[in-house]
């Protein structure tokens, strides 16, 4: 395994091109600065030093990209699915070939540990392969028989779409959104998060080098209030797929309303990990720790609330605290690092503020609860933290912290556990640990969330639906569910007999 010094040397090599030329927009197959000439800097969360200058796109750049996507749409939509499949598979091949470069740049730009980002790049390739294979049948529908009538359905791509992705695992999430759009026959205008723009441009470059026609996939960097808003309001953009905070989702829905845009939102979560005393407690411990402290806790499906049956609460949370205290916080390119720096000083400040909130609310900080000052570079490092003695009405149990911070709450019985699990504004995912099969079925049916893993951490099955309820989002990704969003369904009804038609005026 490479050492930190070796990884740093490789990462600098990959970064050199962006340091020299910056991260420009990609519109109609051309690399372009912002029309205004303005730029902003993306900084390293390791030491807060600039990584590269980034084109600060505005409404004019979004308009140019939307027009390019509109122009490219008819030919891309008309391309046989078999041909789109071949292009998407070439993109997947190129992602695999450049997986190390992707992982290193992602770690530098986001602060995520290289041990997780290496897998994220390969997951991106899997996303492209999966949806590539669905492309030939994307337009297929159903045959529906009625009295004296035969109906058949077909689907067609909705048109140019806007994709707005977050900063936590930007490469993988970009593939998760863009691959099905392309497979369906849509063209794309992509607005990456301003905190982590580098790999979004790299991904688009990979796609064009693999033979994607100009204008099919455009990338415009910029701030949410400028480029993002222009994208959500643009009349040529037929739908917006967004991953990010619930509050931003509300604004996007309002901005898209005048043009009746279709929206798909994957938003926040305050996901419970529910542990009953009859569970395999060692496996439950492994999963609970992994699902909050991996990826810096900066993921929407993290199990940030730990609900534990009273009889085992003290012992179980003591073991979680011991595990959390042993987790290595360090440079994201160090192979031994589990928790790297948080994405940006603004976000670090938010996460750190909850330590004071916990104290004010009367919770106990069992471990962590401070900035990790001994980590290299002086960046946005936060200690893995566990709050115990918490109640579900506390802010630390209700609000999405989005960091390596876990809130543990005891429950009395199944009814109490269910009430606690559902008593939040969010409804993205839940993790249930019990050896009682009947209870698992009953409990899962009553949980008000979009996804439930029983006796497991989050393991994605690409054909299955991904999404949440309540403030956690609208719509589902995955398998054919993605095509339901990116395509319009048409029904054709054919009369099969000379049925009686009402006669008026004769």
C-alpha positions as CSV (number, residue, x, y, z in Angstrom):
1,X,0.0,0.0,0.0
2,X,1.2,3.5,-0.9
3,X,2.4,5.8,1.9
4,X,1.1,9.3,2.5
5,X,4.1,10.9,0.8
6,X,3.7,8.7,-2.3
7,X,0.0,9.5,-2.5
8,X,0.7,13.2,-2.1
9,X,3.2,13.1,-5.0
10,X,0.7,11.4,-7.2
11,X,-2.1,13.8,-6.2
12,X,0.0,16.8,-7.0
13,X,0.7,15.4,-10.5
14,X,-3.0,14.9,-11.2
15,X,-3.8,18.4,-9.8
16,X,-1.1,20.3,-11.8
17,X,-3.3,20.7,-14.9
18,X,-6.1,22.3,-12.9
19,X,-3.7,24.5,-11.1
20,X,-2.4,25.8,-14.4
21,X,-5.5,26.2,-16.5
22,X,-8.2,26.3,-13.8
23,X,-11.6,24.6,-13.9
24,X,-13.5,26.0,-16.9
25,X,-17.1,25.4,-18.0
26,X,-17.8,22.8,-20.7
27,X,-20.4,24.0,-23.1
28,X,-21.2,22.4,-26.5
29,X,-18.0,20.4,-26.3
30,X,-15.8,23.5,-25.7
31,X,-13.9,24.4,-22.6
32,X,-14.8,28.0,-21.8
33,X,-14.2,30.6,-19.1
34,X,-17.3,32.3,-17.6
35,X,-18.8,34.8,-19.9
36,X,-18.0,37.5,-17.3
37,X,-14.5,36.3,-16.8
38,X,-15.0,35.9,-13.1
39,X,-13.6,33.0,-11.1
40,X,-13.6,31.7,-7.6
41,X,-11.2,29.4,-5.8
42,X,-11.8,25.9,-4.6
43,X,-9.8,25.3,-1.5
44,X,-8.3,22.3,0.1
45,X,-10.0,21.3,3.4
46,X,-6.7,19.9,4.5
47,X,-4.9,23.3,4.8
48,X,-7.4,25.8,3.4
49,X,-5.0,26.7,0.5
50,X,-6.3,27.2,-3.0
51,X,-6.4,24.1,-5.3
52,X,-7.6,25.8,-8.5
53,X,-9.5,28.7,-9.9
54,X,-13.0,27.9,-11.1
55,X,-15.1,29.6,-13.7
56,X,-17.9,31.5,-12.0
57,X,-20.8,31.0,-14.4
58,X,-23.8,33.2,-14.5
59,X,-27.2,33.2,-16.2
60,X,-25.6,33.9,-19.5
61,X,-23.5,30.8,-19.3
62,X,-26.5,28.7,-18.2
63,X,-28.4,30.1,-21.2
64,X,-25.6,29.1,-23.6
65,X,-25.4,25.6,-22.1
66,X,-29.2,25.2,-22.2
67,X,-29.3,26.2,-25.8
68,X,-26.5,23.7,-26.6
69,X,-28.4,21.0,-24.8
70,X,-31.6,21.9,-26.7
71,X,-29.8,21.8,-30.0
72,X,-28.2,18.4,-29.3
73,X,-31.4,16.8,-27.9
74,X,-33.2,15.7,-31.1
75,X,-30.2,13.7,-32.4
76,X,-29.3,12.2,-29.0
77,X,-32.9,11.2,-28.3
78,X,-33.2,9.6,-31.8
79,X,-30.0,7.6,-31.5
80,X,-30.8,3.9,-31.1
81,X,-30.5,2.8,-27.5
82,X,-27.9,0.2,-28.6
83,X,-25.6,3.0,-29.7
84,X,-26.1,5.0,-26.5
85,X,-25.4,1.9,-24.6
86,X,-22.0,1.5,-26.4
87,X,-21.0,5.1,-25.6
88,X,-22.0,4.8,-21.9
89,X,-20.0,1.6,-21.6
90,X,-16.9,3.4,-23.1
91,X,-17.4,6.1,-20.4
92,X,-17.4,3.4,-17.7
93,X,-14.3,1.8,-19.2
94,X,-12.5,5.2,-19.1
95,X,-13.6,5.8,-15.5
96,X,-12.0,2.5,-14.4
97,X,-8.8,3.4,-16.3
98,X,-8.6,6.7,-14.5
99,X,-10.0,5.5,-11.1
100,X,-6.8,6.5,-9.2
101,X,-6.8,10.0,-10.7
102,X,-10.5,10.4,-9.8
103,X,-10.0,9.2,-6.3
104,X,-7.0,11.4,-5.5
105,X,-8.6,14.5,-6.9
106,X,-11.8,13.8,-5.0
107,X,-9.9,13.3,-1.8
108,X,-8.0,16.6,-2.2
109,X,-11.2,18.6,-3.1
110,X,-13.6,17.1,-0.5
111,X,-11.4,15.9,2.3
112,X,-12.8,12.4,2.1
113,X,-10.5,9.5,2.9
114,X,-8.8,7.8,-0.1
115,X,-9.9,4.4,1.3
116,X,-13.5,5.4,0.5
117,X,-13.0,7.5,-2.6
118,X,-11.2,4.7,-4.5
119,X,-14.4,2.7,-4.3
120,X,-16.5,5.7,-5.1
121,X,-14.8,6.0,-8.5
122,X,-15.5,2.4,-9.3
123,X,-19.1,2.8,-8.2
124,X,-19.4,5.5,-10.7
125,X,-18.3,3.1,-13.4
126,X,-20.9,0.6,-12.2
127,X,-23.6,3.3,-12.4
128,X,-22.8,3.9,-16.1
129,X,-22.7,0.2,-16.9
130,X,-26.0,-0.5,-15.2
131,X,-27.8,2.3,-17.0
132,X,-26.0,1.6,-20.3
133,X,-27.5,-1.8,-20.3
134,X,-31.0,-0.4,-19.7
135,X,-30.7,2.1,-22.6
136,X,-32.0,-0.2,-25.4
137,X,-35.2,-0.9,-23.6
138,X,-35.7,2.5,-22.0
139,X,-38.6,3.4,-24.3
140,X,-40.5,0.1,-23.8
141,X,-43.9,0.2,-22.2
142,X,-46.9,-2.1,-21.5
143,X,-49.8,-3.6,-23.3
144,X,-53.1,-3.0,-21.4
145,X,-56.4,-4.6,-22.6
146,X,-59.7,-3.0,-21.9
147,X,-63.3,-3.5,-23.2
148,X,-63.3,-3.2,-27.0
149,X,-59.9,-1.5,-26.8
150,X,-56.2,-2.3,-26.7
151,X,-53.8,0.2,-25.1
152,X,-50.1,0.3,-25.4
153,X,-47.7,2.6,-23.7
154,X,-44.3,3.9,-24.8
155,X,-41.8,6.4,-23.3
156,X,-39.8,9.2,-24.7
157,X,-37.1,11.3,-23.1
158,X,-38.4,14.5,-21.5
159,X,-35.8,16.8,-23.1
160,X,-32.9,18.8,-21.7
161,X,-32.6,18.4,-17.9
162,X,-30.7,20.2,-15.2
163,X,-28.6,18.2,-12.7
164,X,-27.4,19.9,-9.5
165,X,-25.1,17.8,-7.4
166,X,-23.7,18.1,-3.8
167,X,-20.2,18.4,-2.5
168,X,-19.9,15.3,-0.3
169,X,-19.2,12.6,-2.9
170,X,-19.6,14.6,-6.1
171,X,-18.1,12.2,-8.6
172,X,-20.2,9.1,-7.7
173,X,-23.4,11.2,-7.3
174,X,-22.9,12.9,-10.6
175,X,-22.7,9.5,-12.3
176,X,-25.8,8.3,-10.4
177,X,-27.8,11.2,-11.8
178,X,-26.4,11.8,-15.2
179,X,-26.0,8.2,-16.4
180,X,-29.7,7.4,-16.4
181,X,-30.5,10.8,-18.0
182,X,-28.2,10.0,-20.9
183,X,-29.4,6.4,-21.2
184,X,-33.0,7.7,-21.4
185,X,-32.0,10.0,-24.3
186,X,-32.0,13.3,-22.4
187,X,-29.3,16.0,-22.7
188,X,-27.8,17.5,-19.6
189,X,-26.7,20.8,-18.1
190,X,-24.8,20.0,-14.9
191,X,-24.2,22.5,-12.1
192,X,-21.7,21.0,-9.6
193,X,-21.4,22.2,-6.0
194,X,-19.0,25.1,-5.7
195,X,-17.1,23.5,-2.8
196,X,-16.0,20.5,-4.9
197,X,-16.0,21.2,-8.7
198,X,-12.9,19.4,-10.0
199,X,-14.1,15.9,-10.6
200,X,-17.3,17.0,-12.2
201,X,-15.3,18.6,-15.0
202,X,-13.0,15.5,-15.1
203,X,-16.1,13.3,-15.5
204,X,-17.5,15.4,-18.4
205,X,-14.1,15.3,-20.1
206,X,-14.0,11.5,-19.8
207,X,-17.4,11.3,-21.4
208,X,-16.5,13.4,-24.4
209,X,-13.2,11.6,-24.9
210,X,-15.3,8.4,-25.0
211,X,-17.3,9.8,-27.9
212,X,-20.3,11.6,-26.4
213,X,-21.5,14.2,-28.9
214,X,-21.0,17.9,-28.1
215,X,-23.9,19.6,-26.4
216,X,-25.2,16.4,-24.9
217,X,-23.5,17.0,-21.5
218,X,-22.6,20.5,-20.5
219,X,-21.1,21.7,-17.2
220,X,-21.5,25.2,-15.8
221,X,-19.8,26.0,-12.5
222,X,-20.9,28.8,-10.3
223,X,-22.8,29.8,-7.1
224,X,-26.3,28.5,-6.3
225,X,-27.9,31.9,-6.1
226,X,-26.6,32.8,-9.6
227,X,-25.9,29.8,-11.9
228,X,-28.1,27.4,-9.9
229,X,-31.1,29.7,-9.9
230,X,-30.7,30.4,-13.6
231,X,-30.7,26.7,-14.3
232,X,-33.9,26.0,-12.3
233,X,-35.7,28.9,-13.9
234,X,-34.6,28.4,-17.5
235,X,-37.5,27.6,-19.9
236,X,-35.6,25.2,-22.0
237,X,-34.8,22.9,-19.0
238,X,-37.7,20.5,-18.6
239,X,-36.7,18.9,-15.2
240,X,-34.3,19.4,-12.3
241,X,-32.6,16.6,-10.5
242,X,-31.1,17.9,-7.2
243,X,-29.2,16.4,-4.3
244,X,-28.6,18.5,-1.3
245,X,-30.2,20.3,1.6
246,X,-34.0,20.3,2.2
247,X,-34.1,24.1,2.4
248,X,-32.4,24.4,-1.0
249,X,-34.9,21.9,-2.4
250,X,-37.7,24.2,-1.3
251,X,-36.2,27.1,-3.1
252,X,-35.6,25.1,-6.3
253,X,-39.2,23.9,-6.3
254,X,-40.4,27.5,-6.1
255,X,-38.0,28.7,-8.8
256,X,-39.1,26.0,-11.2
257,X,-42.8,26.4,-10.6
258,X,-43.4,29.2,-13.2
259,X,-42.1,26.8,-15.9
260,X,-43.8,23.8,-14.4
261,X,-40.6,21.9,-14.1
262,X,-40.6,18.3,-13.0
263,X,-38.4,17.9,-9.9
264,X,-36.5,15.1,-8.3
265,X,-35.1,15.8,-4.9
266,X,-32.7,13.7,-2.8
267,X,-32.5,15.8,0.4
268,X,-31.5,15.5,4.0
269,X,-31.8,12.8,6.6
270,X,-31.8,12.2,10.3
271,X,-31.7,8.4,9.9
272,X,-32.3,6.0,12.8
273,X,-30.3,2.9,13.5
274,X,-32.6,0.9,15.8
275,X,-30.9,-1.8,17.9
276,X,-33.0,-4.3,19.8
277,X,-31.5,-6.5,22.6
278,X,-32.1,-9.7,20.6
279,X,-29.9,-8.5,17.7
280,X,-26.5,-9.7,16.7
281,X,-24.9,-6.9,18.7
282,X,-21.4,-7.2,17.4
283,X,-22.6,-6.8,13.8
284,X,-25.0,-4.1,14.8
285,X,-22.0,-2.3,16.5
286,X,-19.9,-2.6,13.3
287,X,-22.7,-1.2,11.2
288,X,-23.6,1.7,13.5
289,X,-20.0,2.9,13.7
290,X,-19.5,2.5,10.0
291,X,-22.6,4.3,8.9
292,X,-21.8,7.4,10.8
293,X,-18.1,7.7,10.9
294,X,-17.2,6.6,7.3
295,X,-17.3,9.4,4.6
296,X,-16.7,11.9,7.5
297,X,-20.4,11.5,8.4
298,X,-21.1,13.7,5.3
299,X,-23.7,11.5,3.6
300,X,-27.5,11.7,3.5
301,X,-28.0,8.1,4.5
302,X,-25.7,8.2,7.5
303,X,-27.2,6.6,10.7
304,X,-27.0,9.8,12.8
305,X,-29.5,8.7,15.4
306,X,-28.8,5.5,17.4
307,X,-31.9,4.1,19.1
308,X,-30.9,1.4,21.5
309,X,-33.1,-0.8,23.8
310,X,-32.8,0.3,27.4
311,X,-31.5,-3.0,28.7
312,X,-28.4,-2.8,26.5
313,X,-28.1,1.0,26.1
314,X,-25.2,1.7,28.5
315,X,-23.1,-1.3,27.4
316,X,-23.7,-0.7,23.6
317,X,-23.0,3.0,23.7
318,X,-19.9,2.5,25.7
319,X,-18.6,0.2,22.9
320,X,-19.5,2.8,20.3
321,X,-17.6,5.4,22.2
322,X,-14.5,3.2,22.5
323,X,-14.7,2.5,18.7
324,X,-15.1,6.2,17.9
325,X,-12.2,7.1,20.1
326,X,-9.9,4.7,18.2
327,X,-10.8,6.0,14.7
328,X,-7.9,7.7,13.0
329,X,-8.4,11.3,12.0
330,X,-5.9,12.5,9.5
331,X,-4.9,13.5,6.0
332,X,-7.3,12.1,3.5
333,X,-4.5,10.7,1.4
334,X,-3.1,8.7,4.3
335,X,-4.1,5.1,3.7
336,X,-4.8,4.6,7.4
337,X,-7.1,7.6,7.7
338,X,-10.8,7.0,8.3
339,X,-12.1,10.5,9.0
340,X,-10.5,13.3,7.0
341,X,-11.2,17.1,7.2
342,X,-14.8,18.4,6.6
343,X,-15.4,20.0,3.3
344,X,-15.1,23.7,4.2
345,X,-14.7,26.1,7.1
346,X,-18.3,27.2,6.8
347,X,-19.5,23.6,7.3
348,X,-16.9,22.9,10.0
349,X,-18.3,25.8,12.0
350,X,-21.8,24.4,11.7
351,X,-20.8,21.0,12.9
352,X,-18.7,22.3,15.8
353,X,-21.6,24.5,16.9
354,X,-23.6,21.4,17.8
355,X,-21.2,20.5,20.6
356,X,-22.3,23.6,22.5
357,X,-25.9,22.8,21.6
358,X,-25.5,19.3,23.1
359,X,-24.1,20.7,26.4
360,X,-26.9,23.3,26.6
361,X,-29.5,20.7,26.0
362,X,-28.1,18.4,28.8
363,X,-26.7,15.6,26.7
364,X,-23.4,13.9,27.5
365,X,-20.4,14.0,25.1
366,X,-19.2,10.5,25.6
367,X,-16.3,11.0,23.2
368,X,-15.0,13.7,20.8
369,X,-16.9,16.9,20.9
370,X,-14.0,19.1,19.7
371,X,-11.9,20.1,16.7
372,X,-9.1,17.7,16.0
373,X,-6.2,20.1,16.4
374,X,-3.4,17.5,16.1
375,X,-4.4,16.6,12.5
376,X,-2.0,17.6,9.7
377,X,-2.4,20.9,7.8
378,X,-4.6,22.7,10.3
379,X,-7.7,22.3,8.2
380,X,-11.3,21.4,9.0
381,X,-10.8,18.4,11.2
382,X,-13.4,17.3,13.7
383,X,-13.2,14.5,16.3
384,X,-15.6,11.5,15.9
385,X,-18.3,12.3,18.4
386,X,-21.0,10.5,20.4
387,X,-23.7,12.2,22.3
388,X,-25.4,10.0,25.0
389,X,-28.2,10.7,27.4
390,X,-30.1,12.4,24.6
391,X,-33.8,12.8,24.1
392,X,-35.5,12.8,20.7
393,X,-36.8,16.4,21.2
394,X,-33.3,17.8,21.4
395,X,-31.9,19.7,18.4
396,X,-29.0,17.2,18.2
397,X,-31.7,14.5,17.6
398,X,-33.8,16.5,15.1
399,X,-31.4,18.5,12.9
400,X,-29.1,17.2,10.3
401,X,-25.5,17.8,11.5
402,X,-23.9,16.1,8.5
403,X,-20.6,15.3,10.2
404,X,-19.0,12.5,12.3
405,X,-21.5,13.0,15.1
406,X,-23.9,10.4,16.5
407,X,-26.8,11.0,18.9
408,X,-27.7,7.9,21.0
409,X,-31.2,7.6,22.6
410,X,-32.6,4.7,24.7
411,X,-36.1,3.2,24.0
412,X,-38.3,1.1,26.2
413,X,-40.1,-1.3,23.8
414,X,-41.1,-1.7,20.1
415,X,-43.8,0.9,20.3
416,X,-41.4,3.5,21.8
417,X,-38.7,2.7,19.3
418,X,-41.2,3.2,16.4
419,X,-42.5,6.5,17.8
420,X,-38.9,7.8,18.2
421,X,-37.8,6.6,14.7
422,X,-40.7,8.4,13.0
423,X,-40.7,11.6,15.1
424,X,-38.5,13.7,12.8
425,X,-39.1,15.9,9.8
426,X,-37.0,13.6,7.6
427,X,-37.7,10.2,6.2
428,X,-34.8,9.0,4.0
429,X,-33.5,5.7,5.5
430,X,-33.5,3.5,8.6
431,X,-31.4,0.6,9.8
432,X,-33.1,-2.1,11.9
433,X,-31.3,-4.7,14.0
434,X,-33.3,-7.6,15.4
435,X,-33.3,-11.4,15.2
436,X,-37.2,-11.5,15.3
437,X,-38.3,-11.9,11.7
438,X,-41.9,-11.0,12.3
439,X,-40.9,-7.9,14.2
440,X,-38.6,-6.8,11.3
441,X,-41.5,-7.1,8.9
442,X,-44.0,-5.3,11.1
443,X,-41.5,-2.6,12.1
444,X,-40.3,-1.9,8.6
445,X,-43.9,-1.6,7.3
446,X,-44.6,1.1,10.0
447,X,-41.4,3.1,9.5
448,X,-42.1,6.4,7.6
449,X,-38.9,6.3,5.5
450,X,-38.1,5.5,1.9
451,X,-35.4,2.9,2.5
452,X,-34.9,0.3,5.2
453,X,-32.0,-2.0,5.7
454,X,-32.7,-4.9,8.1
455,X,-29.6,-6.4,9.8
456,X,-27.3,-4.6,7.3
457,X,-25.5,-1.4,6.7
458,X,-26.3,0.6,3.5
459,X,-25.7,-1.7,0.6
460,X,-27.0,-0.5,-2.8
461,X,-28.8,-2.7,-5.2
462,X,-29.0,-0.6,-8.4
463,X,-32.4,-1.9,-9.7
464,X,-34.0,-1.0,-6.4
465,X,-35.6,2.4,-5.6
466,X,-33.6,5.1,-3.8
467,X,-35.3,8.1,-2.2
468,X,-37.1,9.3,0.9
469,X,-40.3,10.7,2.4
470,X,-41.3,13.9,4.1
471,X,-38.4,16.5,4.1
472,X,-36.0,13.9,2.6
473,X,-37.2,14.3,-0.9
474,X,-39.5,13.6,-3.9
475,X,-39.1,10.8,-6.3
476,X,-37.0,7.7,-6.6
477,X,-33.7,6.9,-8.3
478,X,-32.5,3.4,-9.4
479,X,-33.5,1.0,-12.1
480,X,-36.6,1.8,-14.0
481,X,-37.6,4.3,-11.4
482,X,-35.0,6.7,-12.8
483,X,-36.5,6.5,-16.3
484,X,-39.9,7.4,-14.8
485,X,-38.4,10.8,-14.0
486,X,-36.3,11.4,-17.2
487,X,-39.0,10.2,-19.6
488,X,-42.6,10.9,-20.5
489,X,-45.1,8.0,-20.8
490,X,-47.6,8.1,-23.7
491,X,-50.6,5.9,-24.0
492,X,-52.1,4.8,-27.4
493,X,-55.6,3.4,-27.4
494,X,-56.8,1.4,-30.4
495,X,-60.4,0.4,-30.8
496,X,-60.8,-3.4,-31.4
497,X,-64.5,-3.3,-32.4
498,X,-67.1,-1.1,-33.8
499,X,-68.4,0.0,-30.4
500,X,-71.3,2.5,-30.1
501,X,-70.2,6.1,-30.3
502,X,-72.5,8.7,-28.8
503,X,-74.1,10.7,-31.7
504,X,-74.8,14.4,-31.1
505,X,-76.5,16.9,-33.3
506,X,-77.7,14.4,-35.9
